[in-house]
């Protein structure tokens, strides 16, 4: 008997080894083996996520597929691999780590649920949610009878019915939110309905799952299940009265912009663990306690956000993928054999899709939602995710689902989530750019009537660049004449797989692009919004703070679409480098550079790139204290005229002194500064047009400078292009701001183009920010809209841009 017992229960693994030099094999010990397992899982899932990125699939798809690949369906078919990397004696440690990660992930998922929004759910969303639960739940029960009569004989009937109903009726709220953001549907009517309905569905799914777990205990007495359910209800009621007051007290002691005390973070994590212990002792599951704590923590103030930032990366990046592996090790696709099994897979998948889509479609049409939008809502509500896997794994662990049924259900969840993005794109293709009917007149700063309203869309990545950006806008407002200045301040936020991204989603407004929810701006007022609202009140400029939530790969589409919708004349983007303490420029993120290039290629208006070197210092300068020296370096051409037009607008401000440097070729050097290759293609006629226009605007500048003391005109004759231009810059090196065109025209500009290190800044901008430059002033590089929205030099420079075919397809 002792021998048999030893074979059935292998000896527990020791934690750490003595090392290979003392004859120990590291993977025979718990910690080194766990490290190896984690590394394999992370590498495999991230590689799969990268491969699936072009298909716009959420990361959960890659994690589910990775788990299945490591299990007996693929790599696990090799007994050598399975015994070496995932031996049975290691599964206890693996599943413990996985469930610990799951516990904290469900805590984060609870933080994503906005209970106030749930209380204000409209009739449409509530009706869609209820229909998306009841019909699939009923069809799930019907399907369970077919499965029970074929491949699931002998299981507990009641628990099996409930588990099947829950599995088919779930909608994955976090996965749905990321799909909507990826497809630019978050702030559309269909996106708002889907998000609200999915949140209600999510909460209902947890309640149903709690019921399913209570019914699936090993004890056959119905009284036990009743006690489990009643105890769970008592826990929730007690938590509702105890947890919110405590965390509201903590939230009041946490102030915006100040670090959160470690004591509060540790106490919260301890509460999560204690509640997990209580629900596990009750007989539900430890994750329920964690989820309830997350839901009940108040979302006002910086405390909830700080919790997410402290926990999410470790949990989502390190521990949670282990849960997908633990699930994958239980999934054996090979158990689906024969026509009957594959037929059941088709039946379950079709039933799941039919129930969700038909239920949602029927209610949507009853609320007079158009057919196309109603079908799209049905497919969106059919999204599955981690919650689905949790339900299935609990059912598997409690012997409610056998191997074959479990494999069928996992493949069903994988398929329904995988098809969501392509189907929605086919049925309800999102409009990524403004439609033709959105045409507007003033797409440039340069215009005949300067009294018309100037609309600026200014973009920023964080709070650090706001003071200089506001100082630039203050200088740009000129004097109060005509229709004045209108500013749209677009905060660019990256949508990731992190839980904090969902918290950002909760802040979108109910119309237009994603906006900060001003009704929620109180104790947790965002400093970005506060800064721009203060600027609006002090400067009497119409400012509208906005937020674009998107992935870095296509956030340029949000910028261009917003510019078109708001009829902006110019988009101002921050340069991808920031000034350090020693005055040098250092790259913050390379992604920002590609965003700038894509906007330059596709913008529906003029574009400016702002190289911030502390314009006005580190704080906002009031209107009466503005005293800037602004220099326009004019070589000629479309972009330089736009820069000059912007400079003239700034010169209207009483605190701005404008100097216009016009560079002309010395008469004896005409045609000698650049070689013959300069005048090629068919640009001569356009150059003549530009030259005439240049002469006209220079003539106007001469007149203005003779009348206005704030405008100074200087003409520089150039013999040695690079040297003479540097000499001119040296004369005005103490200026506060340089305005230059991105692609200036004329012989002189062509001669210095070869020195352009940053194509998005052009030759003059690159010259001004080079380490050899004598000036440390801020620089605004401007590209004028030319009617096509393209910058051929950037395309030829190898920037990652959309081709014309891609544009047409959109």
PASE-749417 format. One record per residue (C-alpha): z, x, y; residue in three letters. Coordinates in pm, whole numbers, plus 50000, padded with zeros to 5 digits. Each point is the difference from the previous one (the first is absolute). Layout:
<sites>
ZXYALA;...
</sites>
This chain:
<sites>
500005000050000UNK;500865028450238UNK;496645016249938UNK;498114967850068UNK;502014994350316UNK;499135035050122UNK;496304993949946UNK;500124966550181UNK;501985013750296UNK;498865035250100UNK;502565022650158UNK;500184997050380UNK;498215027150198UNK;501975025950191UNK;499435000350372UNK;498825035650067UNK;498745029249794UNK;501055036649995UNK;496425010750067UNK;497065011849793UNK;501345035649984UNK;502964987749799UNK;497794981149760UNK;500284965050152UNK;496984977850043UNK;500444983150341UNK;498364967349895UNK;502654995549732UNK;502504993750281UNK;500364969150217UNK;499655014150353UNK;496995023249950UNK;498234972849800UNK;500714974050267UNK;498575023650265UNK;496875005049790UNK;499594962649951UNK;500404992950373UNK;497475026950095UNK;497434987249749UNK;500444964250121UNK;499735008850370UNK;496925021949953UNK;498204974749780UNK;500734969650218UNK;499075017950324UNK;496735012449850UNK;499184964849883UNK;500924985850341UNK;497625025050163UNK;497204990249759UNK;500554962950065UNK;500275003850378UNK;496274993550062UNK;500444966849819UNK;502864991450239UNK;502434993949717UNK;503774999950067UNK;501965028849852UNK;501754977149752UNK;496694997749809UNK;499915037949958UNK;503655000449892UNK;499514972749739UNK;496885017049863UNK;501805033649997UNK;502884985449804UNK;497644984349747UNK;498085033049963UNK;503215019249920UNK;501034974049744UNK;498754992749648UNK;496794985150140UNK;498505034450080UNK;501865033150020UNK;502914986249802UNK;497704995049700UNK;500505037249947UNK;503315003449814UNK;500245036150114UNK;499804990050369UNK;502384970849960UNK;502635019949809UNK;499775029250243UNK;499954982150336UNK;501474965649928UNK;502155003849686UNK;502114969949905UNK;503245018650072UNK;498945004050366UNK;499174963750061UNK;503594990550088UNK;500085025350285UNK;496474990350107UNK;500754962850011UNK;503335006050176UNK;498255019350278UNK;497224974050010UNK;502454971150032UNK;502005018550264UNK;496785004350197UNK;499164963449937UNK;503434989350124UNK;499555017550336UNK;496354989550024UNK;501024963649963UNK;502575006350272UNK;497125011650222UNK;497964969749890UNK;502864977850114UNK;499975017450338UNK;496324990750028UNK;500814962849977UNK;500554984950343UNK;502344970549942UNK;499524987150355UNK;496254998149942UNK;500624981449674UNK;502034973650183UNK;497114994450240UNK;497294998249735UNK;497434973550093UNK;498944970749790UNK;496725016249905UNK;501585032149871UNK;502764981249822UNK;497514976649836UNK;497815029049889UNK;503015018649862UNK;501254970049803UNK;496544992749860UNK;499595036949915UNK;503214998449798UNK;500034965949833UNK;496474998349857UNK;499985035849859UNK;503534994549865UNK;498874968449821UNK;496885017149865UNK;502135029549893UNK;502184976849796UNK;496864984849846UNK;498645034549915UNK;503335009749842UNK;499514972949734UNK;496655015549905UNK;501505035049983UNK;503044987949808UNK;497754984049740UNK;497935032049956UNK;501465034250087UNK;503554991650121UNK;501474981749706UNK;503774999549963UNK;500965007150363UNK;502564980050197UNK;497984969950114UNK;501834991350324UNK;500205035850131UNK;496375006649902UNK;498814969050188UNK;501855010150317UNK;498905036649984UNK;496354990049960UNK;500274975250287UNK;501605025850229UNK;497495027349904UNK;497034978250093UNK;501474985950322UNK;501045032750172UNK;498345013150316UNK;500775036150094UNK;501024998850367UNK;499965037850075UNK;496655005349824UNK;498494969950177UNK;501155012850341UNK;498275033549944UNK;496794983549877UNK;499924977850309UNK;500545029850229UNK;497335019949818UNK;497514971550050UNK;501014994550367UNK;501204964849920UNK;503685003550092UNK;499744982050331UNK;497384974449906UNK;500974964449918UNK;499345006349632UNK;502145031350007UNK;502954982450161UNK;499834971549750UNK;499785024049706UNK;502965020950121UNK;502234969950064UNK;499114983649669UNK;500465032649808UNK;503475005250151UNK;501074965349886UNK;498395006449661UNK;501845033149968UNK;503424984350054UNK;499194971449763UNK;498845024749735UNK;503355018050009UNK;501874967549958UNK;497814990449704UNK;500385034749851UNK;503784997350025UNK;499754967249809UNK;497745016149738UNK;502445028849948UNK;502924976149970UNK;498124981249728UNK;498955031149809UNK;503375013649893UNK;500625010349641UNK;502754973949965UNK;498484967449882UNK;502684978250161UNK;498644980850300UNK;503445002350163UNK;499565037750037UNK;496724995650183UNK;501644974050223UNK;502895023450081UNK;497585028150080UNK;498014977850235UNK;503074985450172UNK;501555034550041UNK;496765012450155UNK;500034970750244UNK;503645007350086UNK;499105036550066UNK;497194990250237UNK;502204975050187UNK;502795025750035UNK;497545026450119UNK;498574976250262UNK;503454995950157UNK;501225036149965UNK;497055023850046UNK;498294988450326UNK;503155001350221UNK;500825035249879UNK;496525013350067UNK;499714981950332UNK;503135019150105UNK;498385032549884UNK;496724991450176UNK;501854994350331UNK;501445035149977UNK;496535015549947UNK;498045005150319UNK;496285005350052UNK;499055036750030UNK;503305012849858UNK;500515013749648UNK;501604976249750UNK;503355011949870UNK;499875013049644UNK;503054979049915UNK;498074967850057UNK;497065011449786UNK;502245011049712UNK;502084968250020UNK;496854978849982UNK;498665018649697UNK;503404996249835UNK;499924962450067UNK;496544998649840UNK;501315017549687UNK;503124978349981UNK;497954967950028UNK;497615013649737UNK;502985006149772UNK;501324964750055UNK;496704982749920UNK;499545022249694UNK;503494990649884UNK;499154963550052UNK;497015004549770UNK;497124996050243UNK;498785034750099UNK;501285026750236UNK;496884997050218UNK;500974964650104UNK;503135012150172UNK;498025026750186UNK;497324975050103UNK;502574975350134UNK;501655027250210UNK;496615009850146UNK;499164963950088UNK;503374993750166UNK;500145031350218UNK;499144989750358UNK;496605013350110UNK;500955002250369UNK;500805034150142UNK;499055034749877UNK;502304999549695UNK;497604982949757UNK;497195023650100UNK;502255030349959UNK;500994988449649UNK;496354997649901UNK;499205034450140UNK;502935015949814UNK;499224984549662UNK;496324991249966UNK;498335033849946UNK;502365011649726UNK;499964966349824UNK;496314990950034UNK;498655035049956UNK;502285013949731UNK;501944974449800UNK;497924968450009UNK;496935015149826UNK;502305006049702UNK;500334962449965UNK;496244997049961UNK;500135026749729UNK;502864982349824UNK;497854968650011UNK;496905018849888UNK;501825014549699UNK;500594964249885UNK;496384989950059UNK;497675005849707UNK;496554986350073UNK;499055007949641UNK;502124970349888UNK;497354977350151UNK;497654999049704UNK;497564974549872UNK;498304970450161UNK;503204979750010UNK;501965025750202UNK;497195006350246UNK;499454962750030UNK;503674995650086UNK;499705027250266UNK;497074981350156UNK;501944967349973UNK;503125014050170UNK;497995017250276UNK;497864969350065UNK;503064977450001UNK;501825022750246UNK;497015001250235UNK;499174963249959UNK;503574988650070UNK;500465020650313UNK;496554994850144UNK;499734962949919UNK;503544992150117UNK;499545018950326UNK;496484986350049UNK;501074963849957UNK;502875001850249UNK;497935020450247UNK;497224974349999UNK;502584972550043UNK;501125018050318UNK;496335001050109UNK;499645037549958UNK;496285009149960UNK;498785005849645UNK;499305037250041UNK;503455006750144UNK;501614978449732UNK;498325019549719UNK;501035032750164UNK;503604988050020UNK;499914991749630UNK;498925035249904UNK;502505015750240UNK;502844979749851UNK;498895011649655UNK;501115035750078UNK;502485014549752UNK;502085031650022UNK;503305016049915UNK;501884967049975UNK;497604989249726UNK;500755031749805UNK;503734994650046UNK;499734965149854UNK;497975012449704UNK;502275029749931UNK;503114978650005UNK;498274976049762UNK;499065029149774UNK;503515014850003UNK;501514966249915UNK;497604994849708UNK;498384970150169UNK;496605017550013UNK;498675019749704UNK;497735030750029UNK;496744980749992UNK;501054973350250UNK;501445026950227UNK;496735019849997UNK;497984968550074UNK;502214990950295UNK;499905035350148UNK;496195000749984UNK;499894965450159UNK;502165012050292UNK;497875031250039UNK;496744980550002UNK;501094972750243UNK;501245025850253UNK;496965022449957UNK;497514972350079UNK;501804987650313UNK;498555025050250UNK;496344999149888UNK;499994962149961UNK;501584994050341UNK;497525024250160UNK;497144981149835UNK;501254965050080UNK;501575006150339UNK;498535032050135UNK;502225010750290UNK;498315006050336UNK;500805036250075UNK;498345001650334UNK;499534975650283UNK;497124975849947UNK;496944999450221UNK;501274969750185UNK;502815022250127UNK;497615019350228UNK;501405008450340UNK;498735016350316UNK;502375027650108UNK;500075025649718UNK;500345030250231UNK;502155010850292UNK;496885007150203UNK;498714967450141UNK;498374985550309UNK;502954978650106UNK;503175021049987UNK;502134970050099UNK;499654984449653UNK;502925002749760UNK;500225032649806UNK;501154994349642UNK;501465029949819UNK;500975001349633UNK;502435029049962UNK;501065011149652UNK;503035020049892UNK;501655010649675UNK;503625003350104UNK;502504997550282UNK;499705036950095UNK;496684996350181UNK;500894968050187UNK;501385015150328UNK;496845020450063UNK;497764970949899UNK;501814976550240UNK;499755026250276UNK;496255001849937UNK;499734962150018UNK;502064999050318UNK;497615024950159UNK;497044979449874UNK;500994967250163UNK;498755010150343UNK;500944976150277UNK;500564962849967UNK;496504987850074UNK;497614977549816UNK;501124990149652UNK;502075031249938UNK;500835016749669UNK;500684984649659UNK;501465022149728UNK;500174993549626UNK;502425024749841UNK;499185003149629UNK;502655016049781UNK;498265014849695UNK;502184996249692UNK;498965012249658UNK;500144974949718UNK;501255017549687UNK;501454990149665UNK;503485004250148UNK;502384970950048UNK;500275007850371UNK;496354989550030UNK;500984964549901UNK;502745000050264UNK;497275008350253UNK;497954971049869UNK;502834975950086UNK;499585009350367UNK;496464986950040UNK;499404971250234UNK;498244967849913UNK;496685006750171UNK;497525027750061UNK;500555035449883UNK;503465009649873UNK;502414997750293UNK;503655007750044UNK;501954967949962UNK;501504996650345UNK;502164970749895UNK;501815024049771UNK;500535026750262UNK;503744999850062UNK;502475024849856UNK;497235017449812UNK;497605000750296UNK;497405026249926UNK;500075028150253UNK;496204999650011UNK;499914963850113UNK;502885005450241UNK;498225029450166UNK;496784980750059UNK;501804968750114UNK;501905020950254UNK;496725015150119UNK;498524965250038UNK;502904987850211UNK;500165030750223UNK;496265004950049UNK;498894963749987UNK;497355009449744UNK;499164975349725UNK;501165018249683UNK;499884985949650UNK;501635020749724UNK;498304996849661UNK;500335015249655UNK;497255007849753UNK;501255003549643UNK;497395016049779UNK;499265029749777UNK;498905031850177UNK;496614998249828UNK;498954968750189UNK;502384996350294UNK;497065009250225UNK;498564965949912UNK;503094983450147UNK;499605020350318UNK;496304991550042UNK;500504963449912UNK;502914996650242UNK;497995016950277UNK;497194974749947UNK;502304969949981UNK;501885009850313UNK;496785010150181UNK;501315034650081UNK;497985023150224UNK;501575031449855UNK;502135009649701UNK;502445028750058UNK;501045018849686UNK;502655027349964UNK;498715034249900UNK;500995010249646UNK;501895030650132UNK;503304999850185UNK;501365025950238UNK;502835021949874UNK;502815015450204UNK;498035032150048UNK;497044980650141UNK;497795003849693UNK;498384970049831UNK;500854992649638UNK;498384974749767UNK;502274970649919UNK;497854983449734UNK;496405007849918UNK;499414962949931UNK;500294992550371UNK;497035022650070UNK;497754980449764UNK;501194967350153UNK;498975012750344UNK;496595010849872UNK;499334966749835UNK;500954981350316UNK;497665022250204UNK;497214990749760UNK;500624962549981UNK;501814988950316UNK;498504970150188UNK;500935015850334UNK;500755033550162UNK;502555022749831UNK;502475024850145UNK;502005025949806UNK;503225009650176UNK;501375035149947UNK;503604995750109UNK;501645030650151UNK;502854981950166UNK;498294979950273UNK;502814991150241UNK;502615016649781UNK;501914985349708UNK;500884967350171UNK;498224971550171UNK;499215006150368UNK;500404970450236UNK;497094989550220UNK;501505013550322UNK;500695033949840UNK;496495005849864UNK;498545032450139UNK;497235013749781UNK;497115023450060UNK;497024987749797UNK;496845020749950UNK;496614987449880UNK;497685027049864UNK;496504985850053UNK;496995015749829UNK;497854968949982UNK;499094973949745UNK;501284966449882UNK;503475011449886UNK;500685019650318UNK;499094969950213UNK;502494979449801UNK;502715026450053UNK;499205000350371UNK;500184961950017UNK;503435001649838UNK;501065026750246UNK;498904978950296UNK;502044971249860UNK;503045023049985UNK;499345012750354UNK;500774965250132UNK;503665006149910UNK;501905013550304UNK;501625027149789UNK;496785014849860UNK;498025028850152UNK;496545002249841UNK;497855031449998UNK;496424997649872UNK;498425032849889UNK;496264997349967UNK;498335028749816UNK;496395007950085UNK;497775028149888UNK;499425027050257UNK;496344997050121UNK;499105034849882UNK;501354993049649UNK;498354966249936UNK;498644999249644UNK;501685033349909UNK;503494988949903UNK;498904984049674UNK;497145008349767UNK;496884979449943UNK;501544980849709UNK;502074979950242UNK;497184976950109UNK;498884985449672UNK;499384966649839UNK;499154971750237UNK;502985002850232UNK;498155011350310UNK;499314965350134UNK;503604989949946UNK;501175032150166UNK;497944991850306UNK;501584965650012UNK;503445015249967UNK;499235025850269UNK;498974973150247UNK;503104980149923UNK;502095031450034UNK;498545007250342UNK;500704964650113UNK;503645000949897UNK;500495034850148UNK;498594987250326UNK;502614972449994UNK;502765025349928UNK;498955020850299UNK;500334969350222UNK;503374990149852UNK;501425035550037UNK;499005000650364UNK;502014968450064UNK;502885000949749UNK;502545028350022UNK;501054994549639UNK;496515008949868UNK;498665035550023UNK;496515010349896UNK;499165036149900UNK;496605012349885UNK;499925031549787UNK;496855020349949UNK;499925015449653UNK;498345032349893UNK;502025008849687UNK;500844966749837UNK;503185007049803UNK;501495025350242UNK;499334979650314UNK;501334967849845UNK;503205017949894UNK;500295013950352UNK;499744965050145UNK;502684987549760UNK;502205029250105UNK;499864987450361UNK;501474966249905UNK;502135010749705UNK;503144984850154UNK;498504964949998UNK;501704972749800UNK;496974984249835UNK;496375008949925UNK;497394972949949UNK;496885011849815UNK;497074984549816UNK;499845005649627UNK;496325009549996UNK;499015011650350UNK;496355004850085UNK;498105027950172UNK;499285036449928UNK;503535012350070UNK;501674976149756UNK;497455008149731UNK;500735036950044UNK;503724995849925UNK;499624975049713UNK;500045027749744UNK;503655005850088UNK;501014964549904UNK;502745002649736UNK;500824962850004UNK;496824978849993UNK;501974969050096UNK;501025017250327UNK;496615015050076UNK;499415034650148UNK;501914995950327UNK;502994983149840UNK;500175027249734UNK;499825026350274UNK;502914984350189UNK;502354999049701UNK;499055033749851UNK;502765026449984UNK;497995021250246UNK;500014972550263UNK;502135006950306UNK;501014963750048UNK;502644979749814UNK;499044966950159UNK;499384968349803UNK;496394991549924UNK;498224966549967UNK;496615003849829UNK;497764969650047UNK;496934987949812UNK;498014972250166UNK;498784970949792UNK;496255004249957UNK;499084966549850UNK;499975011749638UNK;503605010849948UNK;498965032649834UNK;500605036850061UNK;497225018749812UNK;501615033950048UNK;503114988749811UNK;497944985749714UNK;498115032749970UNK;503285019150013UNK;500904985249664UNK;502634974950107UNK;500974974149741UNK;498324969650142UNK;498394968049880UNK;496255000849955UNK;497764974350157UNK;499664983449661UNK;503764996049979UNK;500064984850346UNK;497354974749908UNK;501834990449685UNK;503114992550200UNK;
</sites>
